[in-house]
Amino acid sequence: MADVKRYTPRDFSKVRGLNGISDKQLEEHLKLYEGYVKRTNALTEKLQAICADGKASGADPVFAELTRRLGFEYSGMVNHEYYFDNMAPGAQAEPPSGGKLRKALEASFGKYETWLADFRAIATMPGIGWAMTFQDPTTGWLSNHWINLHQDNVPVGFKPVLVMDGWEHAYMRDYLATERAKYVDAFFKNVSWEAVEKRIA
């Protein structure tokens, strides 16, 4: 039997010391991320064992539910890695003029401020999920999206460029459940535009 793929939680200690998002908040959030990694590994192991035994069947409700659950846990793991990767203490207020990211935002939205207003509007909509900017691999255009849960509404084949966790667990040590807009303000004080720009094709 092939070796089971296993993921190791990544070290995101670099996100400590953010502006408006406390270290206590981050510690709790990183524990939650590690839980996604652990469950992704456990589900992968179970599903691989079912396949190796020749028992994979879409008619089997256990196999079907484990497979669906893997999409949730796997996406939860990966989304959090994008999220923590695109934040850093001491970040610039906005992407530098003339840079690849700024040019892509302006080409897609006309101007940076239009993109920002659109992203903020999406990020403060009621519900649980993620606000993300994606790049269309065919056209290079950028677009903002609300992602339900972790895996629903992701445009197929599009690449995440900027990722913001909009679930309450991302901010409720620091802000009330009704204060997501304040959290969004804090998030934008900590966006590592350099990291985001590296994701642009």
TIRO-2110 file (N, C-alpha, C; in Angstrom, 1 decimal):
// TIRO-2110
0.8, -1.2, 0.0, N, 1, A
0.0, 0.0, 0.0, CA, 1, A
0.9, 1.2, 0.0, C, 1, A
0.5, 2.3, -0.8, N, 2, A
1.2, 3.5, -0.8, CA, 2, A
1.2, 4.2, 0.5, C, 2, A
2.3, 5.0, 0.8, N, 3, A
2.4, 5.7, 2.0, CA, 3, A
1.2, 6.7, 2.1, C, 3, A
0.6, 6.9, 3.3, N, 4, A
-0.4, 7.9, 3.5, CA, 4, A
0.2, 9.3, 3.5, C, 4, A
-0.4, 10.2, 2.7, N, 5, A
0.0, 11.6, 2.7, CA, 5, A
-0.3, 12.2, 4.1, C, 5, A
0.7, 12.8, 4.6, N, 6, A
0.4, 13.5, 5.9, CA, 6, A
0.9, 14.9, 5.8, C, 6, A
0.1, 15.8, 6.4, N, 7, A
0.5, 17.3, 6.4, CA, 7, A
0.9, 17.6, 7.8, C, 7, A
1.9, 18.6, 7.9, N, 8, A
2.4, 19.1, 9.2, CA, 8, A
1.9, 20.5, 9.3, C, 8, A
1.4, 20.9, 10.5, N, 9, A
1.0, 22.3, 10.6, CA, 9, A
2.2, 23.2, 10.4, C, 9, A
2.0, 24.3, 9.7, N, 10, A
3.1, 25.2, 9.4, CA, 10, A
3.3, 26.2, 10.5, C, 10, A
4.5, 26.7, 10.6, N, 11, A
4.8, 27.7, 11.7, CA, 11, A
4.4, 29.1, 11.2, C, 11, A
3.5, 29.7, 11.9, N, 12, A
3.0, 31.0, 11.6, CA, 12, A
3.3, 32.0, 12.8, C, 12, A
4.4, 31.8, 13.5, N, 13, A
4.8, 32.6, 14.6, CA, 13, A
5.1, 34.1, 14.1, C, 13, A
5.3, 34.2, 12.8, N, 14, A
5.6, 35.6, 12.2, CA, 14, A
4.4, 36.5, 12.3, C, 14, A
3.2, 35.9, 12.6, N, 15, A
2.0, 36.8, 12.6, CA, 15, A
1.8, 37.4, 14.0, C, 15, A
2.6, 37.1, 14.9, N, 16, A
2.4, 37.7, 16.3, CA, 16, A
2.8, 39.2, 16.2, C, 16, A
2.1, 40.0, 17.0, N, 17, A
2.4, 41.4, 17.1, CA, 17, A
1.7, 42.2, 16.0, C, 17, A
0.5, 41.7, 15.6, N, 18, A
-0.3, 42.4, 14.6, CA, 18, A
-1.0, 43.6, 15.2, C, 18, A
-1.4, 44.6, 14.4, N, 19, A
-2.1, 45.8, 14.8, CA, 19, A
-3.6, 45.5, 14.8, C, 19, A
-4.2, 45.5, 16.0, N, 20, A
-5.6, 45.3, 16.2, CA, 20, A
-6.1, 43.9, 16.2, C, 20, A
-5.2, 42.9, 16.1, N, 21, A
-5.5, 41.5, 16.2, CA, 21, A
-4.5, 40.9, 17.2, C, 21, A
-5.0, 40.6, 18.4, N, 22, A
-4.2, 40.3, 19.5, CA, 22, A
-3.5, 38.9, 19.4, C, 22, A
-2.4, 38.8, 20.1, N, 23, A
-1.7, 37.5, 20.1, CA, 23, A
-2.6, 36.4, 20.7, C, 23, A
-3.4, 36.7, 21.7, N, 24, A
-4.3, 35.7, 22.3, CA, 24, A
-5.3, 35.3, 21.2, C, 24, A
-5.8, 36.2, 20.4, N, 25, A
-6.7, 35.8, 19.3, CA, 25, A
-6.0, 34.9, 18.3, C, 25, A
-4.8, 35.2, 18.0, N, 26, A
-4.0, 34.4, 17.0, CA, 26, A
-3.7, 33.0, 17.6, C, 26, A
-3.4, 33.0, 18.9, N, 27, A
-3.1, 31.7, 19.5, CA, 27, A
-4.2, 30.7, 19.4, C, 27, A
-5.4, 31.2, 19.7, N, 28, A
-6.6, 30.4, 19.6, CA, 28, A
-6.9, 30.0, 18.1, C, 28, A
-6.7, 31.0, 17.2, N, 29, A
-7.0, 30.7, 15.8, CA, 29, A
-6.0, 29.7, 15.3, C, 29, A
-4.7, 29.8, 15.7, N, 30, A
-3.7, 28.8, 15.2, CA, 30, A
-4.0, 27.4, 15.7, C, 30, A
-4.6, 27.3, 16.9, N, 31, A
-5.0, 26.0, 17.4, CA, 31, A
-6.1, 25.4, 16.6, C, 31, A
-7.0, 26.2, 16.2, N, 32, A
-8.1, 25.8, 15.3, CA, 32, A
-7.5, 25.3, 13.9, C, 32, A
-6.6, 26.1, 13.4, N, 33, A
-5.9, 25.7, 12.1, CA, 33, A
-5.3, 24.3, 12.3, C, 33, A
-4.6, 24.1, 13.4, N, 34, A
-3.9, 22.8, 13.6, CA, 34, A
-4.9, 21.6, 13.7, C, 34, A
-6.2, 21.9, 14.2, N, 35, A
-7.2, 21.0, 14.2, CA, 35, A
-7.6, 20.5, 12.8, C, 35, A
-7.7, 21.5, 11.8, N, 36, A
-8.0, 21.2, 10.4, CA, 36, A
-6.9, 20.3, 9.9, C, 36, A
-5.6, 20.5, 10.2, N, 37, A
-4.5, 19.7, 9.7, CA, 37, A
-4.7, 18.3, 10.2, C, 37, A
-5.0, 18.2, 11.5, N, 38, A
-5.1, 16.9, 12.1, CA, 38, A
-6.3, 16.1, 11.5, C, 38, A
-7.4, 16.7, 11.3, N, 39, A
-8.6, 16.0, 10.8, CA, 39, A
-8.4, 15.7, 9.3, C, 39, A
-7.7, 16.6, 8.6, N, 40, A
-7.3, 16.2, 7.2, CA, 40, A
-6.5, 15.0, 7.1, C, 40, A
-5.5, 14.9, 8.0, N, 41, A
-4.7, 13.7, 8.0, CA, 41, A
-5.5, 12.4, 8.4, C, 41, A
-6.4, 12.5, 9.4, N, 42, A
-7.2, 11.4, 9.8, CA, 42, A
-8.1, 10.9, 8.7, C, 42, A
-8.8, 11.9, 8.0, N, 43, A
-9.7, 11.5, 7.0, CA, 43, A
-9.0, 10.9, 5.8, C, 43, A
-7.8, 11.5, 5.4, N, 44, A
-7.0, 10.9, 4.3, CA, 44, A
-6.6, 9.5, 4.6, C, 44, A
-6.2, 9.2, 5.8, N, 45, A
-5.8, 7.9, 6.2, CA, 45, A
-7.0, 6.9, 6.1, C, 45, A
-8.1, 7.3, 6.6, N, 46, A
-9.3, 6.4, 6.6, CA, 46, A
-9.7, 6.2, 5.1, C, 46, A
-9.8, 7.2, 4.3, N, 47, A
-10.2, 7.0, 2.9, CA, 47, A
-9.2, 6.2, 2.1, C, 47, A
-8.0, 6.4, 2.4, N, 48, A
-7.0, 5.6, 1.7, CA, 48, A
-7.1, 4.1, 2.1, C, 48, A
-7.4, 3.8, 3.3, N, 49, A
-7.5, 2.5, 3.8, CA, 49, A
-8.7, 1.8, 3.1, C, 49, A
-9.8, 2.6, 3.0, N, 50, A
-11.0, 2.0, 2.3, CA, 50, A
-10.7, 1.7, 0.9, C, 50, A
-10.0, 2.6, 0.2, N, 51, A
-9.6, 2.4, -1.2, CA, 51, A
-8.7, 1.2, -1.3, C, 51, A
-7.7, 1.1, -0.4, N, 52, A
-6.7, 0.0, -0.5, CA, 52, A
-7.4, -1.4, -0.3, C, 52, A
-8.5, -1.4, 0.5, N, 53, A
-9.3, -2.6, 0.8, CA, 53, A
-10.3, -2.9, -0.4, C, 53, A
-10.3, -2.1, -1.4, N, 54, A
-11.2, -2.3, -2.5, CA, 54, A
-12.7, -2.0, -2.1, C, 54, A
-12.9, -1.2, -1.1, N, 55, A
-14.3, -1.0, -0.6, CA, 55, A
-14.8, 0.4, -0.9, C, 55, A
-14.1, 1.2, -1.7, N, 56, A
-14.6, 2.5, -2.1, CA, 56, A
-15.9, 2.4, -2.9, C, 56, A
-17.0, 3.0, -2.4, N, 57, A
-18.3, 2.9, -3.1, CA, 57, A
-19.1, 4.1, -2.8, C, 57, A
-19.5, 4.8, -3.9, N, 58, A
-20.4, 6.0, -3.7, CA, 58, A
-21.7, 5.6, -3.1, C, 58, A
-22.1, 4.4, -3.1, N, 59, A
-23.3, 3.9, -2.5, CA, 59, A
-23.2, 3.7, -1.0, C, 59, A
-21.9, 3.7, -0.5, N, 60, A
-21.7, 3.5, 0.9, CA, 60, A
-21.8, 4.9, 1.6, C, 60, A
-22.7, 5.1, 2.5, N, 61, A
-22.9, 6.4, 3.1, CA, 61, A
-21.7, 6.9, 4.0, C, 61, A
-21.0, 5.9, 4.5, N, 62, A
-19.8, 6.3, 5.3, CA, 62, A
-18.7, 6.8, 4.4, C, 62, A
-18.4, 6.1, 3.3, N, 63, A
-17.4, 6.6, 2.4, CA, 63, A
-17.8, 7.9, 1.8, C, 63, A
-19.1, 8.1, 1.4, N, 64, A
-19.5, 9.3, 0.9, CA, 64, A
-19.4, 10.5, 1.8, C, 64, A
-19.8, 10.3, 3.1, N, 65, A
-19.7, 11.4, 4.1, CA, 65, A
-18.3, 11.7, 4.4, C, 65, A
-17.4, 10.7, 4.5, N, 66, A
-16.0, 11.0, 4.8, CA, 66, A
-15.4, 11.8, 3.6, C, 66, A
-15.7, 11.4, 2.4, N, 67, A
-15.2, 12.1, 1.2, CA, 67, A
-15.7, 13.6, 1.2, C, 67, A
-17.0, 13.8, 1.5, N, 68, A
-17.5, 15.2, 1.6, CA, 68, A
-16.8, 16.0, 2.7, C, 68, A
-16.6, 15.3, 3.8, N, 69, A
-16.0, 16.0, 5.0, CA, 69, A
-14.6, 16.4, 4.7, C, 69, A
-13.9, 15.5, 3.9, N, 70, A
-12.5, 15.9, 3.5, CA, 70, A
-12.4, 17.2, 2.8, C, 70, A
-13.4, 17.5, 1.9, N, 71, A
-13.4, 18.7, 1.2, CA, 71, A
-13.4, 19.9, 2.2, C, 71, A
-14.2, 19.8, 3.2, N, 72, A
-14.4, 20.9, 4.2, CA, 72, A
-13.1, 21.0, 5.0, C, 72, A
-12.5, 19.9, 5.5, N, 73, A
-11.4, 20.0, 6.4, CA, 73, A
-10.1, 20.4, 5.6, C, 73, A
-10.0, 19.9, 4.4, N, 74, A
-8.8, 20.2, 3.5, CA, 74, A
-8.8, 21.7, 3.2, C, 74, A
-10.0, 22.1, 2.7, N, 75, A
-10.1, 23.6, 2.4, CA, 75, A
-9.9, 24.5, 3.6, C, 75, A
-10.4, 24.0, 4.7, N, 76, A
-10.2, 24.8, 6.0, CA, 76, A
-8.7, 24.9, 6.3, C, 76, A
-8.0, 23.8, 6.1, N, 77, A
-6.5, 23.9, 6.3, CA, 77, A
-5.8, 24.8, 5.3, C, 77, A
-6.1, 24.7, 4.0, N, 78, A
-5.4, 25.5, 3.0, CA, 78, A
-5.8, 27.0, 3.1, C, 78, A
-7.1, 27.3, 3.3, N, 79, A
-7.5, 28.7, 3.4, CA, 79, A
-6.8, 29.4, 4.6, C, 79, A
-6.7, 28.7, 5.7, N, 80, A
-6.0, 29.3, 6.8, CA, 80, A
-4.5, 29.5, 6.5, C, 80, A
-3.9, 28.7, 5.7, N, 81, A
-2.5, 28.9, 5.4, CA, 81, A
-2.4, 30.1, 4.5, C, 81, A
-3.3, 30.3, 3.5, N, 82, A
-3.3, 31.5, 2.7, CA, 82, A
-3.5, 32.8, 3.6, C, 82, A
-4.4, 32.6, 4.6, N, 83, A
-4.8, 33.8, 5.5, CA, 83, A
-3.6, 34.2, 6.3, C, 83, A
-3.0, 33.2, 7.0, N, 84, A
-1.9, 33.6, 7.9, CA, 84, A
-0.7, 34.1, 7.0, C, 84, A
-0.5, 33.5, 5.9, N, 85, A
0.6, 33.9, 5.0, CA, 85, A
0.5, 35.3, 4.5, C, 85, A
-0.8, 35.8, 4.3, N, 86, A
-0.9, 37.2, 3.8, CA, 86, A
-1.1, 38.2, 4.8, C, 86, A
-0.6, 37.9, 6.1, N, 87, A
-0.5, 39.0, 7.1, CA, 87, A
0.8, 39.1, 7.7, C, 87, A
1.2, 40.3, 8.2, N, 88, A
2.5, 40.5, 8.9, CA, 88, A
2.4, 41.8, 9.7, C, 88, A
3.1, 41.8, 10.8, N, 89, A
3.1, 43.1, 11.5, CA, 89, A
3.9, 44.1, 10.8, C, 89, A
3.5, 45.4, 11.0, N, 90, A
4.2, 46.5, 10.3, CA, 90, A
4.0, 46.6, 8.8, C, 90, A
2.8, 46.1, 8.4, N, 91, A
2.5, 46.1, 7.0, CA, 91, A
2.2, 47.5, 6.4, C, 91, A
2.4, 47.7, 5.1, N, 92, A
2.1, 49.0, 4.5, CA, 92, A
0.5, 49.1, 4.4, C, 92, A
0.1, 50.4, 4.3, N, 93, A
-1.3, 50.6, 4.3, CA, 93, A
-2.0, 50.1, 3.0, C, 93, A
-1.3, 50.1, 1.9, N, 94, A
-1.9, 49.6, 0.7, CA, 94, A
-0.8, 49.2, -0.3, C, 94, A
-1.2, 48.4, -1.3, N, 95, A
-0.1, 47.9, -2.2, CA, 95, A
0.6, 49.1, -2.9, C, 95, A
1.9, 49.0, -3.1, N, 96, A
2.6, 50.1, -3.7, CA, 96, A
2.2, 50.4, -5.1, C, 96, A
2.2, 51.7, -5.5, N, 97, A
1.8, 52.1, -6.8, CA, 97, A
2.9, 51.5, -7.8, C, 97, A
2.4, 51.1, -9.0, N, 98, A
3.3, 50.6, -10.0, CA, 98, A
3.6, 49.2, -9.9, C, 98, A
3.3, 48.6, -8.8, N, 99, A
3.6, 47.1, -8.6, CA, 99, A
2.6, 46.3, -9.4, C, 99, A
3.0, 45.0, -9.5, N, 100, A
2.2, 44.0, -10.3, CA, 100, A
0.8, 43.9, -9.7, C, 100, A
0.7, 43.9, -8.4, N, 101, A
-0.6, 43.7, -7.8, CA, 101, A
-1.5, 44.9, -8.0, C, 101, A
-0.9, 46.1, -7.8, N, 102, A
-1.7, 47.3, -8.0, CA, 102, A
-2.2, 47.5, -9.4, C, 102, A
-1.3, 47.1, -10.4, N, 103, A
-1.7, 47.2, -11.8, CA, 103, A
-2.8, 46.2, -12.1, C, 103, A
-2.7, 45.0, -11.5, N, 104, A
-3.8, 44.0, -11.7, CA, 104, A
-5.1, 44.4, -11.1, C, 104, A
-5.1, 45.1, -9.9, N, 105, A
-6.3, 45.6, -9.3, CA, 105, A
-6.9, 46.7, -10.2, C, 105, A
-6.1, 47.6, -10.6, N, 106, A
-6.6, 48.7, -11.5, CA, 106, A
-7.1, 48.2, -12.8, C, 106, A
-6.5, 47.2, -13.4, N, 107, A
-6.9, 46.7, -14.7, CA, 107, A
-8.3, 46.0, -14.5, C, 107, A
-8.5, 45.4, -13.3, N, 108, A
-9.7, 44.7, -13.1, CA, 108, A
-10.9, 45.5, -12.6, C, 108, A
-10.6, 46.6, -11.8, N, 109, A
-11.6, 47.3, -11.1, CA, 109, A
-11.6, 48.8, -11.5, C, 109, A
-10.7, 49.2, -12.3, N, 110, A
-10.6, 50.7, -12.7, CA, 110, A
-9.6, 51.4, -11.8, C, 110, A
-9.8, 51.2, -10.5, N, 111, A
-8.9, 51.8, -9.5, CA, 111, A
-8.9, 51.0, -8.2, C, 111, A
-7.8, 51.2, -7.4, N, 112, A
-7.6, 50.4, -6.2, CA, 112, A
-8.8, 50.6, -5.3, C, 112, A
-9.2, 51.9, -5.1, N, 113, A
-10.3, 52.2, -4.2, CA, 113, A
-11.6, 51.5, -4.5, C, 113, A
-11.9, 51.3, -5.8, N, 114, A
-13.1, 50.5, -6.1, CA, 114, A
-13.0, 49.1, -5.7, C, 114, A
-11.8, 48.5, -5.9, N, 115, A
-11.6, 47.1, -5.5, CA, 115, A
-11.8, 47.0, -4.0, C, 115, A
-11.1, 47.9, -3.3, N, 116, A
-11.2, 47.9, -1.8, CA, 116, A
-12.6, 48.0, -1.3, C, 116, A
-13.4, 48.9, -1.8, N, 117, A
-14.8, 49.1, -1.4, CA, 117, A
-15.6, 47.8, -1.7, C, 117, A
-15.3, 47.2, -2.8, N, 118, A
-16.0, 46.0, -3.1, CA, 118, A
-15.6, 44.9, -2.2, C, 118, A
-14.3, 44.7, -1.9, N, 119, A
-13.9, 43.7, -1.0, CA, 119, A
-14.5, 43.9, 0.4, C, 119, A
-14.4, 45.2, 0.9, N, 120, A
-15.0, 45.5, 2.2, CA, 120, A
-16.5, 45.2, 2.3, C, 120, A
-17.2, 45.5, 1.2, N, 121, A
-18.6, 45.2, 1.2, CA, 121, A
-18.9, 43.7, 1.4, C, 121, A
-18.1, 42.9, 0.6, N, 122, A
-18.3, 41.4, 0.7, CA, 122, A
-17.9, 40.9, 2.1, C, 122, A
-16.8, 41.5, 2.6, N, 123, A
-16.2, 41.0, 3.9, CA, 123, A
-17.1, 41.3, 5.1, C, 123, A
-18.0, 42.2, 4.9, N, 124, A
-18.9, 42.6, 6.0, CA, 124, A
-20.3, 42.1, 5.8, C, 124, A
-20.6, 41.3, 4.8, N, 125, A
-21.9, 40.7, 4.6, CA, 125, A
-22.2, 39.7, 5.8, C, 125, A
-23.5, 39.6, 6.2, N, 126, A
-23.8, 38.6, 7.2, CA, 126, A
-23.5, 37.2, 6.7, C, 126, A
-23.2, 36.3, 7.7, N, 127, A
-22.9, 34.9, 7.4, CA, 127, A
-21.5, 34.5, 7.8, C, 127, A
-21.3, 33.2, 7.7, N, 128, A
-20.0, 32.7, 8.1, CA, 128, A
-19.3, 32.3, 6.8, C, 128, A
-18.0, 32.5, 6.7, N, 129, A
-17.2, 32.2, 5.5, CA, 129, A
-16.0, 33.1, 5.4, C, 129, A
-15.6, 33.2, 4.1, N, 130, A
-14.3, 33.9, 3.8, CA, 130, A
-14.6, 35.0, 2.7, C, 130, A
-13.8, 36.1, 2.8, N, 131, A
-13.8, 37.0, 1.7, CA, 131, A
-12.5, 36.8, 1.0, C, 131, A
-12.5, 36.6, -0.3, N, 132, A
-11.3, 36.4, -1.1, CA, 132, A
-11.3, 37.1, -2.4, C, 132, A
-10.1, 37.5, -2.8, N, 133, A
-9.8, 38.0, -4.1, CA, 133, A
-9.1, 36.9, -4.9, C, 133, A
-9.7, 36.5, -6.0, N, 134, A
-9.1, 35.5, -6.9, CA, 134, A
-8.6, 36.0, -8.2, C, 134, A
-7.7, 35.3, -8.8, N, 135, A
-7.3, 35.7, -10.2, CA, 135, A
-7.7, 34.6, -11.1, C, 135, A
-8.4, 35.0, -12.2, N, 136, A
-8.8, 34.1, -13.3, CA, 136, A
-7.5, 33.7, -14.1, C, 136, A
-7.2, 32.4, -14.2, N, 137, A
-6.0, 32.0, -14.8, CA, 137, A
-6.0, 32.3, -16.3, C, 137, A
-7.2, 32.4, -16.9, N, 138, A
-7.3, 32.6, -18.4, CA, 138, A
-7.1, 34.1, -18.7, C, 138, A
-7.8, 35.0, -18.0, N, 139, A
-7.7, 36.4, -18.4, CA, 139, A
-6.7, 37.2, -17.5, C, 139, A
-6.4, 36.7, -16.3, N, 140, A
-5.6, 37.5, -15.4, CA, 140, A
-6.4, 38.4, -14.5, C, 140, A
-7.7, 38.5, -14.8, N, 141, A
-8.5, 39.5, -14.0, CA, 141, A
-8.7, 39.0, -12.6, C, 141, A
-8.9, 40.0, -11.7, N, 142, A
-9.1, 39.8, -10.3, CA, 142, A
-10.6, 40.0, -10.0, C, 142, A
-11.1, 39.2, -9.1, N, 143, A
-12.5, 39.4, -8.7, CA, 143, A
-12.7, 38.9, -7.2, C, 143, A
-13.6, 39.6, -6.5, N, 144, A
-13.8, 39.3, -5.1, CA, 144, A
-15.0, 38.4, -4.9, C, 144, A
-14.9, 37.5, -3.9, N, 145, A
-15.9, 36.5, -3.7, CA, 145, A
-16.1, 36.2, -2.3, C, 145, A
-17.4, 35.8, -1.9, N, 146, A
-17.7, 35.3, -0.6, CA, 146, A
-17.7, 33.8, -0.7, C, 146, A
-16.9, 33.1, 0.2, N, 147, A
-16.8, 31.7, 0.2, CA, 147, A
-17.6, 31.1, 1.4, C, 147, A
-18.7, 30.4, 1.2, N, 148, A
-19.4, 29.8, 2.3, CA, 148, A
-18.6, 28.6, 2.8, C, 148, A
-18.7, 28.4, 4.2, N, 149, A
-18.0, 27.3, 4.8, CA, 149, A
-16.5, 27.5, 4.4, C, 149, A
-15.9, 26.5, 3.8, N, 150, A
-14.5, 26.7, 3.3, CA, 150, A
-14.4, 26.4, 1.9, C, 150, A
-15.3, 25.6, 1.3, N, 151, A
-15.1, 25.1, 0.0, CA, 151, A
-16.2, 25.5, -1.0, C, 151, A
-17.3, 26.1, -0.5, N, 152, A
-18.4, 26.4, -1.4, CA, 152, A
-18.2, 27.8, -2.1, C, 152, A
-18.5, 27.9, -3.3, N, 153, A
-18.4, 29.2, -4.1, CA, 153, A
-17.0, 29.5, -4.6, C, 153, A
-16.1, 28.6, -4.5, N, 154, A
-14.7, 28.9, -5.0, CA, 154, A
-14.8, 28.7, -6.5, C, 154, A
-14.4, 29.7, -7.3, N, 155, A
-14.4, 29.6, -8.7, CA, 155, A
-13.4, 28.6, -9.2, C, 155, A
-13.8, 27.6, -10.0, N, 156, A
-13.0, 26.5, -10.4, CA, 156, A
-11.7, 27.0, -11.1, C, 156, A
-10.6, 26.5, -10.6, N, 157, A
-9.3, 26.9, -11.3, CA, 157, A
-8.8, 28.2, -11.0, C, 157, A
-9.5, 29.1, -10.3, N, 158, A
-9.0, 30.4, -9.9, CA, 158, A
-8.0, 30.3, -8.8, C, 158, A
-7.1, 31.2, -8.7, N, 159, A
-6.1, 31.2, -7.7, CA, 159, A
-6.4, 32.3, -6.6, C, 159, A
-6.4, 31.9, -5.3, N, 160, A
-6.6, 32.9, -4.3, CA, 160, A
-5.4, 33.9, -4.3, C, 160, A
-5.8, 35.2, -4.1, N, 161, A
-4.7, 36.2, -4.1, CA, 161, A
-4.7, 36.9, -2.7, C, 161, A
-5.9, 37.3, -2.2, N, 162, A
-6.0, 37.8, -0.9, CA, 162, A
-7.1, 37.1, -0.2, C, 162, A
-6.8, 36.6, 1.0, N, 163, A
-7.7, 35.7, 1.8, CA, 163, A
-7.9, 36.3, 3.2, C, 163, A
-9.2, 36.6, 3.5, N, 164, A
-9.6, 37.0, 4.8, CA, 164, A
-10.6, 36.1, 5.5, C, 164, A
-10.3, 35.6, 6.6, N, 165, A
-11.2, 34.7, 7.4, CA, 165, A
-12.3, 35.6, 8.0, C, 165, A
-13.6, 35.3, 7.6, N, 166, A
-14.7, 36.0, 8.1, CA, 166, A
-15.5, 35.3, 9.2, C, 166, A
-15.0, 34.1, 9.6, N, 167, A
-15.7, 33.4, 10.6, CA, 167, A
-15.5, 34.1, 12.0, C, 167, A
-16.4, 34.0, 12.9, N, 168, A
-16.3, 34.7, 14.1, CA, 168, A
-15.1, 34.3, 14.9, C, 168, A
-14.6, 33.0, 14.7, N, 169, A
-13.5, 32.6, 15.5, CA, 169, A
-12.2, 33.4, 15.2, C, 169, A
-12.2, 34.1, 14.0, N, 170, A
-11.1, 34.9, 13.6, CA, 170, A
-11.0, 36.2, 14.4, C, 170, A
-12.0, 36.6, 15.1, N, 171, A
-12.0, 38.0, 15.7, CA, 171, A
-12.7, 38.1, 17.1, C, 171, A
-13.4, 37.1, 17.5, N, 172, A
-14.3, 37.3, 18.7, CA, 172, A
-13.6, 37.4, 20.0, C, 172, A
-12.3, 37.2, 20.1, N, 173, A
-11.6, 37.6, 21.4, CA, 173, A
-11.4, 39.1, 21.4, C, 173, A
-11.3, 39.7, 20.3, N, 174, A
-10.9, 41.1, 20.2, CA, 174, A
-12.2, 42.0, 19.9, C, 174, A
-13.2, 41.5, 19.2, N, 175, A
-14.3, 42.2, 18.8, CA, 175, A
-15.6, 41.5, 19.1, C, 175, A
-16.7, 42.2, 19.2, N, 176, A
-18.0, 41.5, 19.4, CA, 176, A
-18.4, 40.9, 18.0, C, 176, A
-19.4, 40.0, 18.1, N, 177, A
-19.9, 39.3, 16.9, CA, 177, A
-20.5, 40.3, 15.9, C, 177, A
-21.0, 41.5, 16.4, N, 178, A
-21.5, 42.5, 15.6, CA, 178, A
-20.5, 43.5, 15.0, C, 178, A
-19.2, 43.3, 15.4, N, 179, A
-18.2, 44.2, 15.0, CA, 179, A
-17.2, 43.7, 14.0, C, 179, A
-17.7, 42.9, 13.0, N, 180, A
-16.8, 42.4, 12.0, CA, 180, A
-16.2, 43.5, 11.2, C, 180, A
-16.9, 44.6, 11.0, N, 181, A
-16.3, 45.8, 10.3, CA, 181, A
-15.0, 46.3, 10.9, C, 181, A
-15.0, 46.3, 12.3, N, 182, A
-13.8, 46.7, 13.0, CA, 182, A
-12.7, 45.7, 12.7, C, 182, A
-13.0, 44.4, 12.7, N, 183, A
-12.0, 43.4, 12.4, CA, 183, A
-11.5, 43.5, 11.0, C, 183, A
-12.4, 43.9, 10.0, N, 184, A
-11.9, 44.1, 8.7, CA, 184, A
-10.9, 45.2, 8.6, C, 184, A
-11.2, 46.3, 9.3, N, 185, A
-10.3, 47.4, 9.4, CA, 185, A
-8.9, 47.0, 10.0, C, 185, A
-9.0, 46.1, 11.0, N, 186, A
-7.7, 45.6, 11.6, CA, 186, A
-7.0, 44.7, 10.6, C, 186, A
-7.7, 43.9, 9.9, N, 187, A
-7.1, 43.0, 8.9, CA, 187, A
-6.3, 43.8, 7.9, C, 187, A
-6.9, 44.9, 7.4, N, 188, A
-6.2, 45.7, 6.4, CA, 188, A
-5.0, 46.5, 6.9, C, 188, A
-4.9, 46.6, 8.2, N, 189, A
-3.7, 47.2, 8.8, CA, 189, A
-2.5, 46.2, 8.8, C, 189, A
-2.8, 44.9, 8.5, N, 190, A
-1.8, 43.9, 8.6, CA, 190, A
-1.6, 43.1, 7.4, C, 190, A
-2.2, 43.5, 6.3, N, 191, A
-2.0, 42.8, 5.0, CA, 191, A
-0.6, 42.9, 4.5, C, 191, A
0.1, 41.8, 4.3, N, 192, A
1.4, 41.8, 3.7, CA, 192, A
1.2, 41.8, 2.2, C, 192, A
1.3, 43.0, 1.6, N, 193, A
1.0, 43.2, 0.2, CA, 193, A
2.1, 42.5, -0.6, C, 193, A
3.3, 42.4, 0.0, N, 194, A
4.4, 41.7, -0.7, CA, 194, A
4.0, 40.2, -0.9, C, 194, A
3.5, 39.6, 0.1, N, 195, A
3.1, 38.2, 0.0, CA, 195, A
1.9, 38.1, -1.0, C, 195, A
1.0, 39.0, -1.0, N, 196, A
-0.2, 38.9, -1.9, CA, 196, A
0.3, 39.1, -3.3, C, 196, A
1.2, 40.0, -3.5, N, 197, A
1.7, 40.2, -4.9, CA, 197, A
2.4, 39.0, -5.5, C, 197, A
3.1, 38.2, -4.6, N, 198, A
3.7, 37.0, -5.1, CA, 198, A
2.8, 36.0, -5.7, C, 198, A
1.5, 36.1, -5.3, N, 199, A
0.5, 35.2, -5.8, CA, 199, A
-0.1, 35.5, -7.2, C, 199, A
0.3, 36.7, -7.6, N, 200, A
-0.2, 37.2, -9.0, CA, 200, A
0.6, 36.5, -10.0, C, 200, A
-0.1, 35.9, -11.0, N, 201, A
0.6, 35.3, -12.1, CA, 201, A
1.2, 36.3, -13.1, C, 201, A
END
